[in-house]
Amino acid sequence: MKSPLKDKNLLLLFGITLFVVMGVSSILPVLPSAGRSLNIPMAEIGLLLTSFTLPGIFLTPFAGILADRYGRKAVLIPALVIFGIAGFSCAFATDYKTILFLRALQGVGAAPISLLYTTITGDLYSGTERLKVMGYNASVLSLGTAIFPFFGGLLGEIGWQYPFMLPILALPLAVLCAIHLDLPNPKSKETMAGYFKNTAQIVSSKKHLSFSG
């Protein structure tokens, strides 16, 4: 395996991985001050996190299907753009409902990113190389989890809005991924309807087996 610093795919993968944790860890230090500025009751401040993470529960499976059918970049690039613009826009929110909506929209962008950073690892690397890259990625995730609250708190000393501006960095990353990330063409031709039909058949067969047993 070439040096990580010379592997452009790996460096871009590290960038993608960092955005997996940015959406939560970077704003944790400023949640109380954001809540005071936007008149959000302290009992409801956690919704700024929930509204971001909730879309992933519903959208991640769809993102996987679309990425298999149309290609990783076709899903990854729009996801980074949505994540970046919606996240950055939160810095300019002036009321509770607006920032909740923008956080949920940012979560729509985050859902495919949290899936694709592992999928792309499997696309690009195999065998011992894949294990090494997974180890590198785990370190990058840990690093992001550690440094984003620090930078969020540092920026929060200027104003609660500033940590919310960090996601704008997803836009140059999207451009770099579009130009330089080398990924294989999609192999799956399964439609969304076919996917759910097959899933229903599998679930039905498991239920049948369980009752038969």
N, C-alpha and C positions, 0 to 999 in steps of 0.2 A: 504493500500500500504506500502511495506517495505521501510526502509530508502533508499534514493537514493544512498548512499555510499555502501550499501549492495546489491544493485541490479546490477549484472554484465551486464545484457542486457542494462540497462539504462546508465551505464557508457560508454559502447561501443557506444551507440547511441549518447551520447554527443560528443565522439570523431569523429564520422562520421559527425555530425552537424558542428563541427569546420572547417572541410575541405570544407564545402560548401562556406565559405567566405574567406578562406585562399588564394585561387588562385588569387584574385584581391587585397584585402586589404593589404596583406603583402608586395606587391611589389610597391605600389603606391609611397612611399617615395623615391624610387631609380630610378624611370622612367627617370628623366632628366639625371642622371649620367650614366645610362645604355645606353641611347640614344647617349650621347657624346662618350662613349667608343666604341660603335658599329657603329658610324657614321650614326645614324638614324636621318633624318631631324625632327625637332621638330613638324612640321605639321603632321608627320606620326607616332609619338611615341604612339598615342592612339591605333594604330593597335595591340600593344602588349596586350591590353585589349580586343579589338574586336575579335582578332583571338582566344582568349581563350573562350569567351562567345558565339561566333557564332555557334559552333558545337551543343550546347545544344538546339538550336531552332529546329534543324532537328533530333537530335538523342534521345531526351527525350521520345517521343512517342514510339519509337522502344525499348528503355530500359524498359519501362513499360510492353510492350507485352512480352518481353523475361523474365522479372522477374516473370510475372504471369504464364508463361508456364514452365520455367525451375527452378524457385526458386530464392529468393532474393540473396542468397549467390553466386549463379552461375553468377550473374551480378555484385554484389557489390565487390567481391574480385578482379576480373580482373580490374574493374574500379579503385579501390584504387591503384593497382599495376601500371597501366598505368599513373594515376595521379602522383604518387610518382616518378617514373623513368623519365618520360618526364619533369616534373617540375624541378627535381634535375639537369637534363641534361642541362637545360637552363643556369645554372651557368657556363657552360663550352663552351657556344656558342661564336664564334668569328666573326660572321657576322650577318647581318640583316635577311637574308633569313632563316638561320638555326634557329634562336631564334623564328621567326614567325612560322616555321613549328613545333617546339617543343611546343610552346604555344598552337597551334591548337590541337596537339596530347594530350596535357594535358587537354584541353577542352573536348576532346572525353571521357577521364576518368571522368571528373567532371560532365558531363551531367547525368549519372545514379545516382551519389551520391546526386545531388540536388533533384532528384525525390525520391530516396529510403529512405532518412532519415524520410520523412513524412509517406511513405507507411509502413515502419517497425514499426513506432509508432502505426499505426492502427492495424497491425498484433499482436502486443504484449500486447496492452492495450485497455480497453474498458470503457465506462461509465465515471464516475468521475475520475478514474485513468488516462484515456486518456487525459482529460482536464488538469489534473495536469502536466502530462508529456509534453504536448504541451506548457504549461506555462514555464516549466523548459527549454525546447528547445529554446523558444523565448529568454529567458535570456542568454542562451549559445551563440546563434547567435549574440545578442547584445554585449556580452562580446568579442567574436571573432572579431567583426567589430571594437571594440574599441582598443583591445590589439595588433592585428596583425600589424597595421600601426606603433605602438610604437616599437615593436620588429623589424619590417622591417627597420625602421629608425635607430635603435640602431645597427643592423647588417650592415646597409649600411654605417656606419661610418668606418667600416673596409674595405669594398669594395662593389660595386654594386651587385656582384655575390652572396653574402651570403644570402640575403633574399630568393633567388631562391632555396636555398638548403633546406628550411623548408619542402617542400612537401615530402622529403624522409621519414618523420615520418609516412607517409601513409602506408609504408611497414610493420612495426611492428603492426600497427593497423589492417592491412589485415590478418596477422597471428592470432592475437587475435580474430578477428571476425570469422575466419574459425574454430577456436577451440572452442570458448566459446559462440558465439552468438546463442541463441536458437530461431529458426524460424520455423513456420509451413511449411509443404510440399505444393508445388504449387497445386492449384485446377483447374486452367484453362487448357484446352487442345486445345484451339483455335489456329489455325495456323496463320501465318502472312497474308497469302492470304485471309483467312476467315475473319480476322479482317478488312482488307481494303475493302472487299466485303460488310461486314455489315455496315461499315462507309459510303460507297458510297450509299447504300440503304437508310440509315437514312437521308443523305444529300438530296438525290433525293426526298424522301417523304416530307421533309420540304419545298423544292422548290415547289413541286406539291401543297402542302397545301397553301403556300403563294400566288401562282398564282390563286388558286381556290378561295381564300378569296377576 
